[in-house]
Amino acid sequence: MWVCTTRLAVPIPELSIAKRSRTVDCVKVLLDVAKESSDWFPPLKAALGGVNALIKHYEVLVDRFAVSHN
């Protein structure tokens, strides 16, 4: 896959589904740990909580879509 920016095309390596899944899982864990350890800065905790909520809602939507189309 190629991604075109304003002046050049940059190749992006294709990732296997398993590798993408592991990456997403790691990002979710990192976001959750950062949220739980950010009591010292409430705006950061609120932002991370919002991002976590969006990810969870997206996963529910994808699961519902997959179930309804099978």
C-alpha positions as MATLAB code, in Angstrom:
seq = 'MWVCTTRLAVPIPELSIAKRSRTVDCVKVLLDVAKESSDWFPPLKAALGGVNALIKHYEVLVDRFAVSHN';
ca = [
       0.000    0.000    0.000;
       1.200    3.508   -0.786;
       0.211    6.702    0.974;
       0.508    9.896   -1.022;
       1.508   13.011    0.821;
       1.720   16.424   -0.795;
       4.988   15.728   -2.581;
       6.020   12.114   -2.286;
       4.577    8.663   -1.959;
       5.666    6.706    1.086;
       5.406    2.908    1.118;
       3.651    1.461    4.147;
       4.343   -2.207    4.861;
       1.318   -4.473    5.019;
       0.787   -5.910    8.484;
      -0.740   -9.276    9.161;
      -4.069   -9.340   10.976;
      -2.435  -10.938   14.018;
       0.246   -8.261   14.174;
      -2.343   -5.488   13.829;
      -4.399   -7.061   16.600;
      -1.374   -7.232   18.915;
      -0.501   -3.639   18.124;
      -4.025   -2.440   18.865;
      -4.074   -4.425   22.111;
      -0.748   -2.895   23.172;
      -1.945    0.628   22.386;
      -5.130    0.051   24.405;
      -3.116   -1.191   27.388;
      -0.714    1.769   27.153;
      -3.620    4.237   27.004;
      -5.292    2.591   29.983;
      -2.094    2.598   32.060;
      -1.435    6.233   31.152;
      -4.987    7.179   32.140;
      -4.755    5.388   35.477;
      -1.396    6.939   36.293;
      -2.303   10.504   35.307;
      -4.050   11.562   38.510;
      -1.566   14.436   38.789;
      -2.937   16.056   35.595;
      -6.756   15.804   35.334;
      -7.033   17.179   31.755;
      -4.764   14.374   30.502;
      -6.757   11.784   32.434;
      -9.994   13.125   30.928;
      -8.585   13.084   27.388;
      -7.253    9.538   27.732;
     -10.563    8.418   29.207;
     -12.334    9.880   26.177;
     -10.015    8.127   23.748;
     -10.497    4.818   25.604;
     -14.280    5.260   25.458;
     -14.165    5.956   21.707;
     -12.077    2.836   21.116;
     -14.498    0.682   23.129;
     -17.529    2.067   21.259;
     -15.792    1.490   17.920;
     -15.049   -2.128   18.846;
     -18.696   -2.703   19.817;
     -19.846   -1.231   16.502;
     -17.431   -3.386   14.509;
     -18.543   -6.516   16.399;
     -22.224   -5.737   15.797;
     -21.579   -5.086   12.113;
     -19.649   -8.356   11.779;
     -22.416  -10.336   13.495;
     -25.165   -8.775   11.416;
     -23.343   -9.549    8.143;
     -22.594  -13.204    8.887;
];
